[in-house]
Amino acid sequence: MRELKIFWSTLLHAGRNLLPIVLVVAAFQLFVLQSVPEGLTGILVGLGIVVLGVALFLQGLEMGIFPIGRSLSNAFARRGSLPLLLGFGFSFGFAAVIAEPALIAVAGQAETISEGHIDAMTLRLIIATSVGLVVALGVLRTLLGLPLHWFMIGGYITVVTITWFAPPEIVGLAYDSGGVTTNIVTVPLIAALGMGLAAAISGRNVLADGFGLVALAVMVPMITVQAYGIYVFEIVGIDPGGESLDLAGDPAAKGASLDPLSILTGLLTTLRDVLPIIAAVLFFQLVILRQPIPHLKRVVIGFLLVILGLYAFVVGLELGLFPIGERMADQLIARDNLIFLYLFAFAIGFATTMAEPALIAIGDQAEQAARGQINAAVIRLLVALGVAIGITIGVHRILAGDSIHLYVIGGYALVIGLTFVAPRYIVPLAYDLGGVTTSEVTVPLVTALGIGLATQIEGRNALMDGFGLIAFASIFPIVTVLGYATIADRVNRRLSGRPTTDDID
């Protein structure tokens, strides 16, 4: 009975996360487009399956994965063994990302649009390996007490540099890949690992040393995916095809098949996606710690719920969220009044981010760690504003047909500049907040919106122009948080009579 109550609460929680999207879409359909979307029944069924899938997935995480992840983190932190901590960081970073629902969705869309030239599984393996290495690096940074900003500045300079050499077909996808690696699975595990280590090590500050792993996990996949694109499109020499791709006519994009064979195949594929997490848990618990898995029955049920939830989520995406994004793009373009399209992008970004559970959790943890320096509600407003601005700018880029290079390079140049002048206590948190802004529900909708716009506008390429919105949603929250903290710090210093300079060591 207790588990049923918890599941019902989780189901309501998943429904609340989806509600902002439904309200924004409904408002635009009723008051702007004044029409009922085609295939409304199928979309509603798909949205219901998404809510059920997310609820099952979250319930499984709470029952099976999170308790073991937290206990393993604490056990290895107490042991203080560097090789064990690095190996654990890599394994859990890899395992969590390979099963990330938003990444599965984006990788599948990339494979479809590139007509198979970009392999979805290869893309996921590259990104998961990158995040695994990054988490290991972040663990080492926390152990040694090294400043995060030098890692981030050096990393973003590398990102910007490789962008000049990467083919345009991969740039938007690469930046989006960084934004979708840290969501429903990875943020709690990675954030708990970083803060747990900082709290366990004498002389470390949870705010300055515990945050930052999420930010690193966002940054490095941008480099590795662009390197993969250089190999696919320049070394192999593949032509991505024509200027646009009609996703509306693609059977793979229309929806999921629900016949018994397809369901069985989908469940087996989902099991394959979750196997790395299971393997990592079994290896570290049974082989390294040599301890039995506590509450084994509960853990097994948790993993089964993760598999069922992840499968239902993917099916619901194909039935509900992907069609919404594509059809809204089509309808708003047909209105021939771009102001409504900008308003839709802004509203979707702001409303969904305010309801983002990972953002709420990180904001509350930061407020507790900062001891009055940070207000969680203000942080949520700043991040939501940044996401809304970012998605709106990304939509403008698609409409204008501009290259993503200049936008992204300009955005990160602004981030790097603000890093040098912002108060040091806010920098790790600000970078982390750029990685928790896009939920498992928002990413597919925004991705579908971008692809739909690039498909509907003459002269656009779905692969080169359709991706990139998630990247903008990750960059501009860093700008708004760092900018606000810098201004607030300067005002407080002037009022208190202290110097207004805050040099970075």
Helices and strands as residue ranges (DSSP letters): H 2-27, I 28-33, H 40-60, I 61-65, H 66-79, H 82-98, H 101-113, H 120-144, H 148-165, H 168-179, H 186-200, I 206-210, H 213-229, I 230-235, G 247-249, H 251-254, H 260-282, I 283-288, H 296-316, I 317-321, H 322-334, H 338-354, H 357-370, H 376-400, H 404-421, G 424-426, H 427-433, H 442-456, H 462-465, H 469-496
